[in-house]
Amino acid sequence: MTAARRLLRRLPGPLLATVLAVAIIVPIATVFLWAFAEAWRYPALLPTQWGFRFWGMTLARADVWSALRTSLALSVVVTAVSAAICLPAAYAFARLDFPGKQLLLLSFLATQAFPKFGLYVAIAAIFLQLGLIGTFAGVAIIQVLNTLLFMIWIPVAAFQNVDRRLEEAARDVGAGPFRTFWHVTLPQAGPAIAAALLLSFVGTFYETEGAWLIGAPTVRTMPILMISLINNQLVIQYGAVLSVLLWVPSFVALLFARNILSARTIARGLGA
């Protein structure tokens, strides 16, 4: 056991929770402060001049709205395509037995087991030959790969934990396969599938490496634009404002999740 682990074990629970909370909250609070700061000079603990000038300057840029539309369009398209491909596959993995099933299921972890940038470089070489570099379709394809883990593993666990007795009861009273799936299977697996869709949407919205390597220079998402503004203009407020804007979809998604999901339903979908 390392010295760091021994130190963590000796810390009281409330103190450790406080340290973790500070480590998470302070960077977020700093970004929010910079978003509304027109001047912040050392050694002041808070901005010395407040205002919305940089909000107006940021939102007045046409490239910001273009990048936002691109990010939202990619998130919708990638989530829809991933659902169309992965949900039937997840149902097959959960209910059917076929040679190589476990090996194939584990193969979906491959994109997470290796450094993604190296994988993207190899894919980019193929996309260059296919004319997909700098295209919306190319970025969408590369981002679908990032959703495989969520859209396969979570629904598989959800379908495996459906109460088969309810399905058999529905069939006994005359319900067909489609009706049984729609009225019995899907409602039980639905919360976990919704969680997978939500994770895919949010993950696609914030994805950066694939969008930069495959989409440059014509496809610019919000994260790519934020990096570009910070690097080229060296204005902290631009990055802070865009960071807050990037958090808005995540916040809306969490509100949506809070209304339809609970710890019990997520745990059930994950096979807990």
Secondary structure as GFF3:
##gff-version 3
##sequence-region A 1 272
A	DSSP	alpha_helix	3	10	.	.	.	ID=ss1
A	DSSP	alpha_helix	13	35	.	.	.	ID=ss2
A	DSSP	beta_strand	37	39	.	.	.	ID=ss3
A	DSSP	beta_strand	49	50	.	.	.	ID=ss4
A	DSSP	alpha_helix	53	59	.	.	.	ID=ss5
A	DSSP	alpha_helix	62	95	.	.	.	ID=ss6
A	DSSP	alpha_helix	101	107	.	.	.	ID=ss7
A	DSSP	alpha_helix	110	113	.	.	.	ID=ss8
A	DSSP	alpha_helix	116	130	.	.	.	ID=ss9
A	DSSP	alpha_helix	136	148	.	.	.	ID=ss10
A	DSSP	pi_helix	149	153	.	.	.	ID=ss11
A	DSSP	alpha_helix	154	160	.	.	.	ID=ss12
A	DSSP	alpha_helix	164	172	.	.	.	ID=ss13
A	DSSP	alpha_helix	177	180	.	.	.	ID=ss14
A	DSSP	pi_helix	181	185	.	.	.	ID=ss15
A	DSSP	alpha_helix	186	206	.	.	.	ID=ss16
A	DSSP	alpha_helix	209	215	.	.	.	ID=ss17
A	DSSP	alpha_helix	222	233	.	.	.	ID=ss18
A	DSSP	alpha_helix	236	260	.	.	.	ID=ss19
A	DSSP	alpha_helix	263	269	.	.	.	ID=ss20
###
